[in-house]
Amino acid sequence: MDYYGFWQMLLEEISAAPKNAQRRIVTFHDPRMYAGALSQWKSLKTKTPGLRQVQVSTLIRAFFVPVSGAERLMDRYAGSLCIEEDHRIQVHSLSADKSSSAAIPWGVKAIHAPQAWSRSTGVHVKIGVIDTGVDFRHPDLKHTLASGVNLLNRGMMPLDDNGHGTHIAGTLAAAGGTRGMMGVAPRALLYPVKAFDHSGSAYVSDIVLGIDWCVQNKIDIINMSFGMKTRSKALHDVVIKAYRAGIAIIASSGNDGKRGGDYPARYPETIAVGALDRRQRVAAFSNRGPYIDAYGPGEGIPSCWLREGYKEMSGTSMATSHVTGAAALLLALRPGLTPRELKQLLRRTATPVRLRKGQRRAALGGGAADALRLLRAGARARRAGSGSGSGAVAKTAAASQA
């Protein structure tokens, strides 16, 4: 392959593209060809400003390039490359509701997290929160936050300019004690990965880079409260890579109120989450279906907000943070669990949801997540000898599953 010619062609496309051009994801089938293209890019970008706009994911052998079309590339290198549109992807929350706070929000109580805290508080579990960032000044979050990364501006902290990420972080691991709010896993460690802008929008490439960062930094669980209607090969590829690295990805199903749902929750390697209302029914807005692994509280959820405040929000985003928190409680006790084992335990320990008129239980998928039942089942499985061993051994096992 003529790597110099490849980059010259791409540079011409980048130069001709309008300022806000749609991006493309270029993935190499052959690792050796990718290595050659990467080496050439590194040597050219120092003296070619246009190529500095290109981003890289070595995990899935991809380049993210700001070009509107790629027909010439496909014609020249057909069979060697996969080129797909870099789609936009949105957070899964409905419009923000009234300001509201509670020491222990109803959703945290509903999954029986307080009863589980005598067994586990999620200590030392590393949760990657790919979202809009976090309010680092919030008093209920300051003891649970690691530095994370800002993918939109690598020189800045992952500060939240939307509110969604701060809300998710509060449900996951707020540790305000008697003066503030408590999340599901108050001693877990949150790593904010800012991939979404102030409007709650990101590109698939931002999510790929976020998961790539989490794999490189040995995160234990990734919370992904967002989705899109379109399949993406690049997104699925990086989800598979994380799965094989032993990282559980917990993803929201979407708020269309339909059977079916959004990606990445639809991928079999993720743990898919739907939302419940206060009556333990599937929320009217929640997507549903047999692929759902667990449902979590998602209606009128009070949590942390910007400027050290609190707010109620609804959505499968909120449900997902409850399920991720419950998973963190279990992983603190069972650090060797693989993503597959975690999914099985979540499904097995979920409780039946209340049915609306005309609903069939089998059509809904999993049941309501229950942190206490999850920990008890995890402890029984450990005594029985399943899933024992070090985290390193288990992660090796996870790599051989998929």
BAFI-483983 format. One record per residue (C-alpha): x, y, z; residue number from 1; residue in one letter. Coordinates in Angstrom, 2 decimals. Example, Ala and Ser with C-alpha at 12.3 -4.5 7.8 and 13.67 -1.06 7.14 Angstrom:
- c1;c2;c3;k;r
- 12.30;-4.50;7.80;1;A .
- 13.67;-1.06;7.14;2;S .
***
This chain:
- c1;c2;c3;k;r
- 0.00;0.00;0.00;1;M .
- 1.20;3.50;-0.84;2;D .
- 0.86;5.08;2.64;3;Y .
- 2.15;8.46;1.53;4;Y .
- -0.39;8.53;-1.30;5;G .
- -3.12;7.47;1.12;6;F .
- -2.47;10.44;3.40;7;W .
- -2.04;12.85;0.52;8;Q .
- -5.47;11.85;-0.77;9;M .
- -6.98;12.25;2.70;10;L .
- -5.28;15.61;3.13;11;L .
- -6.86;16.84;-0.10;12;E .
- -10.27;15.70;1.17;13;E .
- -9.72;17.39;4.55;14;I .
- -8.63;20.65;2.88;15;S .
- -11.69;20.67;0.60;16;A .
- -14.18;19.86;3.38;17;A .
- -16.34;22.64;4.88;18;P .
- -15.61;23.75;8.43;19;K .
- -18.33;21.60;10.04;20;N .
- -17.96;18.61;7.72;21;A .
- -19.34;15.24;8.73;22;Q .
- -16.55;12.97;9.97;23;R .
- -15.66;9.50;8.75;24;R .
- -14.26;6.48;10.58;25;I .
- -11.59;4.66;8.57;26;V .
- -10.77;1.16;9.86;27;T .
- -8.05;-1.11;8.49;28;F .
- -8.70;-4.84;8.12;29;H .
- -5.00;-5.76;8.13;30;D .
- -3.02;-4.85;11.31;31;P .
- 0.18;-4.48;9.29;32;R .
- -1.40;-2.00;6.91;33;M .
- -2.74;-0.03;9.86;34;Y .
- 0.72;0.03;11.44;35;A .
- 2.19;1.34;8.18;36;G .
- -0.47;4.05;7.85;37;A .
- -0.03;5.04;11.50;38;L .
- 3.74;5.34;11.13;39;S .
- 3.37;7.50;8.01;40;Q .
- 0.76;9.71;9.73;41;W .
- 3.06;10.30;12.71;42;K .
- 5.90;11.42;10.46;43;S .
- 3.68;13.65;8.27;44;L .
- 1.55;15.38;10.90;45;K .
- 4.46;17.32;12.40;46;T .
- 4.82;19.33;9.20;47;K .
- 1.25;19.01;7.84;48;T .
- -1.24;20.95;10.00;49;P .
- -4.27;19.44;8.25;50;G .
- -3.37;15.95;9.44;51;L .
- -3.35;17.09;13.08;52;R .
- -7.15;17.07;12.89;53;Q .
- -7.05;13.28;12.51;54;V .
- -7.61;11.23;15.68;55;Q .
- -6.58;7.63;16.29;56;V .
- -7.87;4.54;18.09;57;S .
- -5.17;1.87;18.15;58;T .
- -7.60;-0.47;19.94;59;L .
- -9.73;-0.93;16.81;60;I .
- -7.11;0.20;14.21;61;R .
- -9.08;3.27;13.17;62;A .
- -8.54;6.87;12.10;63;F .
- -11.22;9.53;12.58;64;F .
- -11.04;12.08;9.80;65;V .
- -13.04;15.30;9.16;66;P .
- -14.18;14.68;5.59;67;V .
- -17.64;14.76;4.03;68;S .
- -17.06;12.09;1.40;69;G .
- -14.72;9.17;0.96;70;A .
- -15.57;7.81;-2.49;71;E .
- -12.03;8.23;-3.83;72;R .
- -10.59;6.34;-0.88;73;L .
- -13.05;3.49;-1.32;74;M .
- -12.29;3.31;-5.05;75;D .
- -8.55;3.25;-4.49;76;R .
- -8.37;1.00;-1.42;77;Y .
- -11.48;-1.19;-1.71;78;A .
- -11.00;-4.39;0.27;79;G .
- -8.37;-2.89;2.58;80;S .
- -10.54;-0.39;4.47;81;L .
- -13.92;-0.04;6.10;82;C .
- -15.25;3.52;5.94;83;I .
- -18.36;4.52;7.85;84;E .
- -20.09;7.74;8.78;85;E .
- -19.21;9.12;12.22;86;D .
- -22.80;9.36;13.49;87;H .
- -24.06;11.68;16.21;88;R .
- -25.17;10.07;19.46;89;I .
- -27.33;11.53;22.28;90;Q .
- -27.64;11.12;26.05;91;V .
- -30.78;9.23;27.15;92;H .
- -32.57;11.68;29.44;93;S .
- -35.83;13.54;29.16;94;L .
- -35.96;17.26;29.90;95;S .
- -34.81;18.24;33.37;96;A .
- -37.58;18.45;35.93;97;D .
- -37.90;20.38;39.18;98;K .
- -35.07;21.01;41.59;99;S .
- -35.15;18.26;44.19;100;S .
- -32.89;16.55;46.68;101;S .
- -33.12;13.60;49.05;102;A .
- -30.54;12.15;51.42;103;A .
- -31.25;8.70;50.01;104;I .
- -33.27;9.06;46.77;105;P .
- -36.21;6.72;46.18;106;W .
- -34.40;4.86;43.42;107;G .
- -31.43;4.01;45.65;108;V .
- -33.89;2.64;48.21;109;K .
- -35.91;0.78;45.56;110;A .
- -32.97;-1.40;44.55;111;I .
- -32.21;-2.05;48.26;112;H .
- -28.76;-0.47;48.12;113;A .
- -28.83;0.79;51.76;114;P .
- -29.43;-2.77;52.99;115;Q .
- -26.46;-3.90;50.90;116;A .
- -24.02;-1.35;52.35;117;W .
- -23.19;-3.56;55.34;118;S .
- -21.74;-6.00;52.79;119;R .
- -20.29;-3.62;50.19;120;S .
- -20.05;0.09;49.38;121;T .
- -18.19;-0.41;46.10;122;G .
- -14.78;0.40;47.52;123;V .
- -11.91;0.51;44.99;124;H .
- -14.17;-0.27;41.99;125;V .
- -13.26;2.01;39.07;126;K .
- -16.27;3.25;37.08;127;I .
- -15.76;5.04;33.79;128;G .
- -18.60;7.53;33.19;129;V .
- -18.65;8.41;29.48;130;I .
- -20.87;11.45;29.50;131;D .
- -20.91;15.28;29.63;132;T .
- -18.35;15.53;32.46;133;G .
- -18.92;16.15;36.16;134;V .
- -19.21;19.13;38.54;135;D .
- -15.97;18.65;40.47;136;F .
- -17.01;21.23;43.06;137;R .
- -20.13;19.39;44.14;138;H .
- -19.70;18.53;47.85;139;P .
- -21.39;15.13;47.48;140;D .
- -19.00;14.04;44.72;141;L .
- -15.60;15.44;45.70;142;K .
- -14.53;12.29;47.57;143;H .
- -15.48;9.90;44.76;144;T .
- -13.97;11.57;41.70;145;L .
- -10.73;10.75;39.90;146;A .
- -9.31;13.13;37.30;147;S .
- -10.67;11.33;34.22;148;G .
- -10.21;12.82;30.74;149;V .
- -11.72;15.50;28.52;150;N .
- -11.84;14.15;24.96;151;L .
- -13.20;17.41;23.56;152;L .
- -10.30;19.44;24.94;153;N .
- -7.41;17.33;26.16;154;R .
- -5.88;20.25;28.02;155;G .
- -8.88;20.78;30.29;156;M .
- -10.51;18.84;33.12;157;M .
- -13.74;16.97;32.23;158;P .
- -16.01;19.69;33.61;159;L .
- -19.75;19.33;33.06;160;D .
- -21.43;22.08;31.00;161;D .
- -24.72;20.21;30.59;162;N .
- -25.70;18.58;33.90;163;G .
- -26.42;15.06;32.68;164;H .
- -23.05;13.62;33.68;165;G .
- -23.23;15.15;37.16;166;T .
- -26.71;13.63;37.63;167;H .
- -25.43;10.20;36.60;168;I .
- -22.42;10.54;38.91;169;A .
- -24.64;11.39;41.87;170;G .
- -26.76;8.27;41.50;171;T .
- -23.67;6.15;41.01;172;L .
- -21.54;7.24;43.92;173;A .
- -22.57;10.41;45.76;174;A .
- -21.18;10.33;49.29;175;A .
- -22.72;13.36;50.99;176;G .
- -23.47;11.57;54.25;177;G .
- -26.16;13.05;56.50;178;T .
- -25.76;16.54;54.99;179;R .
- -26.09;15.57;51.35;180;G .
- -27.06;12.75;49.03;181;M .
- -25.97;9.11;48.95;182;M .
- -25.58;7.19;45.71;183;G .
- -25.75;3.44;45.13;184;V .
- -22.01;2.74;45.53;185;A .
- -20.69;5.63;47.67;186;P .
- -17.11;4.36;47.90;187;R .
- -16.60;3.54;44.25;188;A .
- -14.18;5.70;42.29;189;L .
- -15.62;7.63;39.32;190;L .
- -13.53;8.47;36.25;191;Y .
- -15.38;11.12;34.21;192;P .
- -14.79;10.73;30.47;193;V .
- -16.13;13.87;28.80;194;K .
- -17.21;12.88;25.30;195;A .
- -20.47;14.88;25.07;196;F .
- -20.81;18.61;24.53;197;D .
- -23.04;21.15;26.30;198;H .
- -26.08;19.93;24.32;199;S .
- -25.59;16.28;25.29;200;G .
- -24.36;15.30;21.83;201;S .
- -21.24;13.40;20.74;202;A .
- -19.83;11.56;17.76;203;Y .
- -19.36;7.80;17.65;204;V .
- -15.62;8.46;17.37;205;S .
- -15.71;10.27;20.74;206;D .
- -17.32;7.19;22.32;207;I .
- -14.74;4.91;20.70;208;V .
- -11.94;7.06;22.11;209;L .
- -13.65;7.06;25.51;210;G .
- -13.88;3.27;25.66;211;I .
- -10.30;3.06;24.35;212;D .
- -9.21;5.30;27.26;213;W .
- -11.09;3.13;29.77;214;C .
- -9.41;-0.04;28.49;215;V .
- -5.98;1.59;28.65;216;Q .
- -6.65;2.78;32.22;217;N .
- -7.98;-0.59;33.45;218;K .
- -11.46;0.64;34.38;219;I .
- -13.74;-2.05;35.88;220;D .
- -17.17;-0.90;34.62;221;I .
- -18.28;1.67;32.03;222;I .
- -21.59;3.52;32.41;223;N .
- -23.01;4.53;29.01;224;M .
- -26.28;6.45;29.42;225;S .
- -26.74;7.28;25.75;226;F .
- -27.51;5.72;22.41;227;G .
- -28.43;5.99;18.74;228;M .
- -30.66;4.18;16.25;229;K .
- -27.90;3.29;13.81;230;T .
- -25.52;0.35;13.98;231;R .
- -21.82;1.24;13.94;232;S .
- -19.13;-1.32;13.18;233;K .
- -16.47;0.81;14.90;234;A .
- -18.57;1.16;18.07;235;L .
- -19.35;-2.56;18.16;236;H .
- -15.68;-3.41;17.59;237;D .
- -14.54;-1.32;20.55;238;V .
- -17.31;-2.70;22.78;239;V .
- -16.08;-6.21;21.94;240;I .
- -12.51;-5.17;22.79;241;K .
- -13.62;-3.88;26.21;242;A .
- -15.66;-7.04;26.82;243;Y .
- -12.66;-9.21;26.03;244;R .
- -10.55;-7.08;28.38;245;A .
- -12.96;-7.97;31.20;246;G .
- -14.71;-4.59;31.39;247;I .
- -18.49;-4.61;31.85;248;A .
- -20.35;-2.03;29.75;249;I .
- -23.78;-1.06;31.08;250;I .
- -25.88;0.86;28.54;251;A .
- -29.29;2.55;28.43;252;S .
- -31.94;1.28;26.02;253;S .
- -33.52;4.62;25.07;254;G .
- -36.66;6.64;25.73;255;N .
- -38.90;5.95;22.73;256;D .
- -41.43;3.81;24.64;257;G .
- -41.10;1.04;22.05;258;K .
- -40.10;-2.59;21.68;259;R .
- -36.52;-2.60;20.54;260;G .
- -33.95;-0.01;21.47;261;G .
- -30.80;1.92;20.74;262;D .
- -27.18;0.96;20.24;263;Y .
- -24.89;0.20;22.03;264;P .
- -27.45;-1.40;24.42;265;A .
- -28.55;-3.74;21.60;266;R .
- -25.08;-5.26;21.27;267;Y .
- -24.91;-8.66;23.04;268;P .
- -21.66;-7.73;24.83;269;E .
- -23.33;-4.93;26.81;270;T .
- -25.70;-5.07;29.78;271;I .
- -28.88;-3.37;28.54;272;A .
- -31.03;-1.35;30.94;273;V .
- -34.64;-0.16;30.82;274;G .
- -36.43;2.22;33.20;275;A .
- -39.06;1.67;35.90;276;L .
- -41.54;4.11;37.38;277;D .
- -42.26;4.46;41.10;278;R .
- -44.82;1.63;40.95;279;R .
- -42.23;-0.88;39.70;280;Q .
- -43.74;-0.93;36.22;281;R .
- -41.76;-0.39;33.03;282;V .
- -41.89;3.37;32.55;283;A .
- -44.08;4.52;29.67;284;A .
- -41.11;6.21;27.98;285;F .
- -38.73;3.24;28.33;286;S .
- -37.75;1.01;25.46;287;N .
- -38.24;-2.66;26.25;288;R .
- -37.79;-6.13;24.82;289;G .
- -36.19;-9.52;25.45;290;P .
- -32.70;-8.01;25.05;291;Y .
- -33.13;-5.93;28.24;292;I .
- -31.00;-7.46;31.00;293;D .
- -32.32;-5.40;33.92;294;A .
- -34.59;-2.48;34.71;295;Y .
- -33.69;0.28;37.16;296;G .
- -35.53;3.28;38.66;297;P .
- -35.79;5.98;36.00;298;G .
- -38.75;8.26;36.71;299;E .
- -38.39;11.47;38.73;300;G .
- -34.90;10.63;40.02;301;I .
- -33.34;13.28;42.28;302;P .
- -29.57;13.60;42.02;303;S .
- -26.66;16.03;41.92;304;C .
- -26.70;18.95;39.48;305;W .
- -24.53;21.81;38.33;306;L .
- -23.42;24.62;40.64;307;R .
- -23.52;22.23;43.60;308;E .
- -27.28;21.80;43.22;309;G .
- -29.82;18.99;42.86;310;Y .
- -32.47;18.18;40.25;311;K .
- -34.98;15.49;39.30;312;E .
- -34.61;13.86;35.88;313;M .
- -36.23;10.93;34.09;314;S .
- -34.92;8.51;31.49;315;G .
- -33.20;5.20;30.89;316;T .
- -30.01;7.17;31.56;317;S .
- -31.02;7.41;35.21;318;M .
- -32.00;3.73;35.33;319;A .
- -28.60;2.73;33.98;320;T .
- -26.69;4.52;36.74;321;S .
- -28.66;2.53;39.36;322;H .
- -27.75;-0.77;37.69;323;V .
- -24.11;0.25;37.25;324;T .
- -23.95;1.17;40.94;325;G .
- -25.37;-2.22;41.93;326;A .
- -22.78;-3.92;39.70;327;A .
- -20.03;-1.92;41.45;328;A .
- -21.22;-3.16;44.85;329;L .
- -20.87;-6.73;43.61;330;L .
- -17.49;-6.22;41.92;331;L .
- -16.04;-4.87;45.15;332;A .
- -16.75;-8.28;46.67;333;L .
- -16.10;-10.33;43.52;334;R .
- -13.39;-8.50;41.53;335;P .
- -12.80;-11.58;39.39;336;G .
- -16.27;-11.60;37.80;337;L .
- -16.31;-11.45;34.00;338;T .
- -18.85;-9.29;32.12;339;P .
- -20.71;-12.44;31.12;340;R .
- -20.96;-13.66;34.72;341;E .
- -22.08;-10.23;35.90;342;L .
- -24.86;-10.15;33.29;343;K .
- -26.03;-13.63;34.30;344;Q .
- -26.16;-12.68;37.99;345;L .
- -28.05;-9.45;37.26;346;L .
- -30.64;-11.37;35.24;347;R .
- -30.94;-14.19;37.77;348;R .
- -31.40;-11.94;40.80;349;T .
- -33.78;-9.39;39.24;350;A .
- -37.31;-9.35;40.66;351;T .
- -40.46;-9.42;38.49;352;P .
- -41.74;-6.02;37.39;353;V .
- -45.41;-5.12;37.63;354;R .
- -47.18;-5.57;34.33;355;L .
- -49.32;-2.99;32.58;356;R .
- -52.55;-4.13;30.93;357;K .
- -51.79;-6.32;27.93;358;G .
- -48.09;-6.76;28.69;359;Q .
- -46.39;-10.15;28.69;360;R .
- -43.46;-10.71;31.01;361;R .
- -41.40;-12.53;28.39;362;A .
- -41.66;-9.53;26.07;363;A .
- -39.99;-7.25;28.61;364;L .
- -36.73;-9.16;29.09;365;G .
- -35.12;-8.94;32.53;366;G .
- -36.65;-7.81;35.80;367;G .
- -35.98;-5.08;38.36;368;A .
- -32.38;-4.85;39.58;369;A .
- -31.96;-5.64;43.29;370;D .
- -28.57;-4.88;44.83;371;A .
- -29.11;-6.95;47.98;372;L .
- -30.22;-10.06;46.09;373;R .
- -27.28;-9.55;43.71;374;L .
- -24.73;-9.52;46.55;375;L .
- -26.29;-12.54;48.22;376;R .
- -26.21;-14.53;44.98;377;A .
- -22.64;-13.43;44.34;378;G .
- -21.59;-14.59;47.79;379;A .
- -23.29;-17.97;47.31;380;R .
- -21.61;-18.44;43.94;381;A .
- -18.26;-17.62;45.49;382;R .
- -18.73;-20.17;48.27;383;R .
- -19.66;-22.71;45.62;384;A .
- -16.30;-22.06;43.96;385;G .
- -17.42;-20.36;40.75;386;S .
- -15.64;-17.28;39.48;387;G .
- -12.86;-17.49;42.08;388;S .
- -9.33;-16.39;41.40;389;G .
- -7.56;-13.13;40.87;390;S .
- -8.90;-10.33;38.71;391;G .
- -6.04;-10.86;36.29;392;A .
- -6.95;-14.53;35.82;393;V .
- -10.62;-13.66;35.35;394;A .
- -9.83;-10.98;32.79;395;K .
- -7.81;-13.53;30.86;396;T .
- -10.84;-15.83;30.97;397;A .
- -13.04;-13.01;29.71;398;A .
- -10.72;-12.53;26.76;399;A .
- -11.20;-16.13;25.73;400;S .
- -15.01;-16.01;25.87;401;Q .
- -15.87;-13.80;22.95;402;A .
***
